[in-house]
Amino acid sequence: MQNYDTTKYIIHACINAEGVVEKPDVVGAIFGQTEGLLGDDLDLRDLQKTGRIGRIEVNIDSKAGKSSGTILIPSSLDKVETSILAAAIETIDRVGPCVADISVEKVEDVRATKRKQIIDQAKLILSDKFDHGIPEGQEITESVRQAVRVEKITLFGDESLPAGPNVLDSDAILIVEGRADVMNLLRYGIKNAIAVEGTNVPLTIGELSKKKTVTVFLDGDRGGDLILKELLQTAEIDYVARAPEGKGVEELTHKEIVKALRNKVPVEQTIEMRAHRRMKSAKRRILRWSPPSKQNELKAYAEELNGTLSAKLLNSDKKVIREVAVRDLANVLKESDNVEGVIFDGVITQRILDIAAEKDLDYLVGVKLGNIVKRPLSVKVLTTSDL
């Protein structure tokens, strides 16, 4: 190809011909069948003479009496003119004596490719080529700075937890939920965060919390509530900060992060607030829980379900809203609303119990209890033998 220094776009097209054709046939068809089609301003021969269209590259092979290959056309025209030229190429229906079909696969922006190469090389230079840090006052694009910060994420402890590079050396640390939270904090220069990666808090977190001043920084949703509950039982927490309601730490802006950390509260205050909420929840359960006659309804449902491997989702009046297979219970329960209780022919697992707490169910009835580590106070858990 010619004129690489002025090329803006490259048209990538594929060709299929019902017969044996060669490169000169394809090039001739492109010039011949587009001649006069787009007017003098977009005549291919004139455009190539002036260097606005580069040399047309054709790679084509023949097999079993048919030919197929690719066509590359470099263009220094603007985006609209290049699009018109690409559309004109697709009107070619014959190459020599053979029926042919040409279709444009993509139009590559050469400048965008070069920009990506520049950014990638700048990252390499910034992270590997400077012996004494970044010179003061040097202007580097925000995308390069952020990329370098994100690359500093480390794996900490036996569980390989995602963490910032300063977790070990810092006197204070932030505990967040996942890797994306650590990455977002790194973007804004906060390098002392470590992720728990789930509701089962790793032993490394418990050990760290004994040596550091710990602030828990969690999402403003039900998942954050569950992780906080686990952390309060397994780690030594000093402060609690929360993202705005409905938002995750990973999506916060710098201003929102600073505000949330400024508004952190001592863990004692958090425990008092949780105790107050539990008391209100307990009173609500006493008022909402059914008398013995209603319990008899649950026993009848349990007898109906015996041996069926099915589950019934009930409303506040103990009426069946929906009946599903036990294997689908977790997914269905996540998507269901106005469910007050569940009775099912299966084992009560930690996963089902966590979903029940998240959906604010009053009760959960199964055949027997599985390996339950955390038992939410907000959900009454029964087995069929309790009915």
C-alpha positions as CSV (number, residue, x, y, z in Angstrom):
1,M,0.0,0.0,0.0
2,Q,1.0,3.6,-0.5
3,N,0.8,6.8,1.5
4,Y,0.7,5.3,4.9
5,D,1.5,8.7,6.4
6,T,-1.8,10.2,5.0
7,T,-4.1,7.1,5.3
8,K,-7.0,7.7,7.6
9,Y,-9.1,4.6,7.0
10,I,-8.7,1.1,5.5
11,I,-11.7,-0.5,3.9
12,H,-11.7,-4.3,4.5
13,A,-13.9,-6.3,2.1
14,C,-14.3,-10.0,1.2
15,I,-15.0,-11.3,-2.3
16,N,-16.6,-14.6,-3.5
17,A,-16.7,-15.4,-7.3
18,E,-18.4,-18.2,-9.1
19,G,-15.3,-19.1,-11.2
20,V,-11.5,-18.7,-11.3
21,V,-10.4,-15.1,-11.1
22,E,-7.1,-13.4,-10.3
23,K,-6.0,-10.2,-8.7
24,P,-5.8,-8.1,-11.9
25,D,-9.4,-9.2,-12.7
26,V,-10.6,-8.0,-9.3
27,V,-8.8,-4.6,-9.5
28,G,-10.0,-4.1,-13.1
29,A,-13.6,-4.8,-12.0
30,I,-13.3,-2.3,-9.1
31,F,-12.1,0.5,-11.4
32,G,-14.3,-0.4,-14.3
33,Q,-17.6,-0.9,-12.6
34,T,-17.3,2.2,-10.4
35,E,-16.2,4.5,-13.2
36,G,-18.7,7.4,-13.5
37,L,-20.8,5.9,-10.8
38,L,-20.0,8.6,-8.1
39,G,-19.2,11.6,-10.3
40,D,-15.8,13.2,-11.0
41,D,-15.1,14.0,-7.4
42,L,-15.0,10.4,-6.3
43,D,-13.6,8.8,-9.4
44,L,-11.3,6.0,-8.2
45,R,-8.6,6.6,-10.9
46,D,-8.4,10.3,-10.2
47,L,-8.4,9.7,-6.4
48,Q,-5.5,7.2,-6.8
49,K,-3.5,9.6,-9.0
50,T,-3.8,12.4,-6.3
51,G,-2.9,9.9,-3.5
52,R,-6.3,10.2,-1.8
53,I,-6.8,6.4,-2.4
54,G,-3.8,4.1,-2.0
55,R,-2.9,1.0,-3.9
56,I,-5.7,-1.6,-3.8
57,E,-4.5,-4.9,-2.2
58,V,-6.2,-8.1,-3.3
59,N,-5.5,-11.6,-1.9
60,I,-7.5,-14.3,-3.7
61,D,-7.4,-18.1,-4.0
62,S,-9.2,-20.5,-6.2
63,K,-10.5,-23.9,-5.2
64,A,-13.0,-26.3,-6.8
65,G,-13.8,-23.8,-9.5
66,K,-14.6,-21.0,-7.1
67,S,-12.6,-18.0,-5.9
68,S,-12.6,-16.2,-2.6
69,G,-10.4,-13.7,-0.8
70,T,-10.0,-10.2,0.7
71,I,-9.7,-6.7,-0.6
72,L,-8.0,-3.8,1.3
73,I,-8.4,-0.2,0.1
74,P,-6.5,2.6,2.0
75,S,-8.3,6.0,2.0
76,S,-7.3,9.5,3.1
77,L,-10.8,10.8,2.4
78,D,-13.1,11.9,5.2
79,K,-15.5,9.4,7.0
80,V,-18.5,10.2,4.8
81,E,-16.6,9.9,1.5
82,T,-15.0,6.7,2.6
83,S,-18.4,5.2,3.5
84,I,-19.7,6.2,0.1
85,L,-16.8,4.5,-1.6
86,A,-17.2,1.4,0.5
87,A,-20.9,1.2,-0.5
88,A,-19.9,1.6,-4.2
89,I,-17.6,-1.4,-4.0
90,E,-20.5,-3.6,-2.8
91,T,-22.4,-2.9,-6.1
92,I,-19.8,-4.9,-8.1
93,D,-21.6,-8.0,-9.3
94,R,-19.2,-9.5,-11.8
95,V,-15.4,-10.0,-12.1
96,G,-14.5,-10.8,-15.7
97,P,-17.0,-13.4,-16.9
98,C,-17.8,-14.6,-13.4
99,V,-20.6,-13.7,-11.1
100,A,-19.2,-12.2,-7.9
101,D,-20.2,-10.8,-4.6
102,I,-18.2,-8.2,-2.6
103,S,-19.2,-7.3,0.9
104,V,-17.5,-4.8,3.3
105,E,-16.6,-6.3,6.6
106,K,-15.3,-3.2,8.4
107,V,-13.7,0.2,7.9
108,E,-10.7,0.5,10.1
109,D,-9.8,3.9,11.6
110,V,-6.0,3.9,11.3
111,R,-5.6,6.9,13.6
112,A,-7.5,5.2,16.4
113,T,-5.2,2.2,16.1
114,K,-2.2,4.5,16.3
115,R,-3.6,6.3,19.3
116,K,-4.1,2.9,21.1
117,Q,-0.5,2.0,20.3
118,I,0.7,5.4,21.7
119,I,-1.3,4.9,25.0
120,D,0.0,1.3,25.4
121,Q,3.6,2.4,24.8
122,A,3.2,5.3,27.1
123,K,2.0,2.9,29.9
124,L,5.1,0.8,29.3
125,I,7.4,3.8,29.4
126,L,5.8,5.3,32.5
127,S,5.9,2.0,34.5
128,D,9.3,0.6,33.3
129,K,11.5,3.3,31.9
130,F,11.6,6.0,34.6
131,D,14.2,5.4,37.3
132,H,13.2,8.3,39.6
133,G,9.5,8.6,39.2
134,I,7.6,11.0,37.0
135,P,9.2,14.4,36.4
136,E,7.2,17.2,38.0
137,G,5.0,19.1,35.7
138,Q,5.0,16.5,32.9
139,E,1.7,16.2,31.2
140,I,0.4,12.7,30.8
141,T,-3.1,11.8,29.7
142,E,-5.6,10.7,32.4
143,S,-6.1,7.3,30.8
144,V,-2.3,6.5,31.2
145,R,-2.2,7.7,34.8
146,Q,-5.3,5.6,35.7
147,A,-4.0,2.5,33.9
148,V,-0.7,2.7,35.9
149,R,-2.6,2.9,39.2
150,V,-4.8,0.0,38.3
151,E,-1.8,-2.1,37.4
152,K,-0.5,-1.7,40.9
153,I,-3.3,-4.0,42.3
154,T,-1.7,-6.9,44.3
155,L,-2.8,-10.2,45.7
156,F,-2.6,-10.4,49.5
157,G,-2.5,-13.4,51.9
158,D,-3.0,-17.1,51.5
159,E,-6.4,-16.4,49.8
160,S,-4.8,-14.1,47.2
161,L,-7.2,-11.3,48.0
162,P,-7.2,-8.2,45.7
163,A,-5.5,-5.3,47.5
164,G,-3.8,-2.0,47.0
165,P,0.0,-1.9,47.3
166,N,0.0,-0.1,50.7
167,V,-2.1,-2.6,52.7
168,L,0.8,-4.2,54.5
169,D,2.7,-1.0,55.4
170,S,-0.3,1.3,56.2
171,D,-1.5,1.7,59.8
172,A,-5.1,2.0,58.6
173,I,-6.9,-0.1,55.9
174,L,-10.2,-0.1,54.1
175,I,-12.1,-3.4,53.7
176,V,-14.3,-3.4,50.6
177,E,-16.4,-6.1,48.9
178,G,-14.6,-7.0,45.6
179,R,-11.7,-6.5,43.2
180,A,-13.6,-3.8,41.2
181,D,-13.9,-1.7,44.4
182,V,-10.2,-1.9,45.0
183,M,-9.5,-0.9,41.4
184,N,-11.8,2.1,41.6
185,L,-10.1,3.3,44.8
186,L,-6.7,2.9,43.1
187,R,-7.9,5.2,40.3
188,Y,-8.2,8.0,42.8
189,G,-4.9,7.2,44.6
190,I,-6.3,5.2,47.6
191,K,-3.9,2.3,47.9
192,N,-4.7,0.7,51.3
193,A,-7.9,-1.2,50.4
194,I,-8.4,-4.9,50.5
195,A,-11.4,-7.0,49.2
196,V,-13.2,-9.8,51.1
197,E,-14.4,-11.3,47.8
198,G,-17.8,-12.6,49.1
199,T,-19.8,-13.1,52.3
200,N,-17.4,-15.7,53.7
201,V,-14.8,-13.5,55.3
202,P,-11.2,-14.9,54.8
203,L,-9.0,-15.6,57.8
204,T,-6.5,-13.0,56.4
205,I,-9.0,-10.2,57.0
206,G,-9.5,-11.3,60.6
207,E,-5.7,-11.3,61.3
208,L,-5.2,-7.9,59.6
209,S,-8.0,-6.3,61.6
210,K,-6.2,-7.1,64.9
211,K,-3.1,-5.1,63.8
212,K,-4.7,-2.2,61.8
213,T,-7.3,0.6,62.2
214,V,-10.0,-0.8,60.1
215,T,-12.8,1.0,58.1
216,V,-15.3,-1.1,56.3
217,F,-16.4,0.6,53.1
218,L,-19.4,-1.2,51.6
219,D,-22.0,-0.9,48.9
220,G,-25.3,0.8,49.8
221,D,-27.4,-2.3,49.2
222,R,-28.6,-5.6,50.9
223,G,-25.4,-7.3,49.9
224,G,-23.4,-4.7,51.9
225,D,-25.6,-5.4,54.9
226,L,-24.9,-9.1,54.8
227,I,-21.1,-8.6,54.5
228,L,-21.2,-6.1,57.3
229,K,-23.0,-8.6,59.5
230,E,-20.3,-11.2,58.8
231,L,-17.5,-8.8,59.4
232,L,-18.9,-7.7,62.8
233,Q,-18.7,-11.4,63.9
234,T,-15.3,-12.3,62.5
235,A,-13.1,-9.2,62.5
236,E,-12.2,-6.2,64.7
237,I,-13.8,-3.2,63.0
238,D,-13.3,0.4,64.0
239,Y,-15.4,2.4,61.5
240,V,-18.1,1.8,59.0
241,A,-18.6,3.8,55.8
242,R,-21.3,3.1,53.2
243,A,-21.8,4.1,49.5
244,P,-25.0,6.0,48.8
245,E,-28.1,3.8,48.8
246,G,-28.4,1.7,45.7
247,K,-24.8,2.4,44.6
248,G,-21.6,0.3,44.7
249,V,-18.2,1.5,45.7
250,E,-16.9,0.4,42.3
251,E,-19.0,3.1,40.5
252,L,-18.4,6.0,42.9
253,T,-16.8,9.2,41.7
254,H,-13.8,10.8,43.6
255,K,-16.2,13.3,45.3
256,E,-18.6,10.6,46.4
257,I,-15.8,8.4,47.8
258,V,-14.4,11.3,49.8
259,K,-17.9,12.2,51.1
260,A,-18.6,8.6,52.1
261,L,-15.3,8.2,54.0
262,R,-15.8,11.6,55.7
263,N,-19.2,10.4,57.0
264,K,-17.9,7.1,58.4
265,V,-19.3,6.2,61.9
266,P,-17.7,4.3,64.8
267,V,-18.6,0.6,64.8
268,E,-20.3,1.0,68.2
269,Q,-22.8,3.4,66.7
270,T,-23.4,0.9,63.9
271,I,-24.0,-1.9,66.3
272,E,-26.6,0.2,68.3
273,M,-28.4,1.0,65.1
274,R,-28.5,-2.7,64.0
275,A,-29.8,-3.7,67.5
276,H,-32.5,-1.1,67.2
277,R,-33.5,-2.4,63.8
278,R,-33.5,-6.0,65.1
279,M,-35.8,-5.0,67.9
280,K,-38.3,-3.4,65.5
281,S,-38.1,-6.4,63.2
282,A,-38.8,-8.8,66.2
283,K,-41.8,-6.8,67.2
284,R,-43.0,-6.9,63.6
285,R,-42.6,-10.7,63.4
286,I,-44.6,-11.1,66.7
287,L,-47.4,-9.1,65.2
288,R,-47.3,-10.9,61.8
289,W,-46.6,-14.5,62.9
290,S,-49.7,-16.7,62.5
291,P,-51.6,-18.4,65.3
292,P,-51.6,-22.2,65.6
293,S,-54.4,-22.5,63.1
294,K,-52.2,-21.0,60.5
295,Q,-49.4,-23.3,61.5
296,N,-51.7,-26.2,60.7
297,E,-52.0,-24.8,57.1
298,L,-48.2,-25.1,56.8
299,K,-48.3,-28.7,58.1
300,A,-50.9,-29.5,55.4
301,Y,-48.7,-27.9,52.7
302,A,-45.7,-30.0,54.0
303,E,-47.7,-33.2,53.7
304,E,-48.7,-32.3,50.1
305,L,-45.1,-31.6,49.2
306,N,-43.6,-34.7,50.8
307,G,-41.6,-36.6,48.2
308,T,-42.3,-34.1,45.4
309,L,-39.1,-32.1,45.5
310,S,-41.2,-29.0,45.1
311,A,-41.6,-25.7,46.9
312,K,-44.6,-23.4,47.6
313,L,-44.2,-19.6,47.8
314,L,-46.8,-18.1,50.1
315,N,-48.2,-14.6,50.7
316,S,-49.1,-13.0,54.0
317,D,-52.4,-15.0,54.2
318,K,-50.5,-18.3,53.8
319,K,-52.0,-18.6,50.3
320,V,-49.9,-20.2,47.6
321,I,-48.6,-17.7,45.1
322,R,-46.5,-20.1,43.1
323,E,-45.2,-23.7,43.1
324,V,-41.8,-24.5,41.6
325,A,-39.2,-27.3,41.6
326,V,-36.7,-27.2,44.5
327,R,-33.8,-26.9,42.0
328,D,-35.3,-23.6,40.7
329,L,-36.2,-22.2,44.1
330,A,-33.2,-19.9,44.5
331,N,-33.5,-18.2,41.1
332,V,-37.3,-17.9,41.3
333,L,-37.2,-16.5,44.9
334,K,-34.7,-13.8,43.8
335,E,-37.1,-12.6,41.1
336,S,-40.3,-12.8,43.2
337,D,-42.1,-10.1,45.1
338,N,-44.8,-10.1,47.8
339,V,-43.5,-13.5,49.2
340,E,-43.9,-13.8,53.0
341,G,-42.8,-17.4,53.4
342,V,-41.5,-20.5,51.6
343,I,-42.1,-24.2,52.4
344,F,-40.3,-26.8,50.4
345,D,-39.4,-30.5,50.2
346,G,-35.7,-30.1,50.5
347,V,-32.7,-29.1,52.8
348,I,-32.4,-25.6,54.1
349,T,-29.0,-24.4,52.8
350,Q,-27.0,-21.3,53.6
351,R,-27.7,-20.0,50.1
352,I,-31.5,-20.3,50.4
353,L,-31.4,-18.7,53.9
354,D,-29.3,-15.7,52.7
355,I,-31.8,-15.2,49.8
356,A,-34.7,-15.4,52.2
357,A,-33.1,-12.8,54.4
358,E,-32.4,-10.5,51.4
359,K,-36.1,-10.8,50.3
360,D,-37.2,-10.1,53.9
361,L,-39.2,-13.3,54.3
362,D,-41.0,-14.0,57.6
363,Y,-40.3,-17.8,57.6
364,L,-38.6,-20.6,55.8
365,V,-39.7,-24.2,56.2
366,G,-37.7,-27.2,54.9
367,V,-37.3,-30.9,55.6
368,K,-34.1,-30.4,57.5
369,L,-31.3,-27.9,58.2
370,G,-28.1,-28.1,56.2
371,N,-24.7,-26.7,57.2
372,I,-25.8,-23.2,58.3
373,V,-23.0,-20.9,59.4
374,K,-25.0,-17.6,59.6
375,R,-28.6,-17.7,60.8
376,P,-30.4,-14.3,60.2
377,L,-32.6,-13.1,63.1
378,S,-35.1,-11.7,60.6
379,V,-36.2,-15.1,59.2
380,K,-38.0,-17.8,61.3
381,V,-36.5,-21.1,60.3
382,L,-38.5,-24.3,60.8
383,T,-38.3,-27.9,59.7
384,T,-41.3,-30.0,58.9
385,S,-40.9,-31.8,62.2
386,D,-41.4,-28.5,64.0
387,L,-44.9,-28.1,62.5
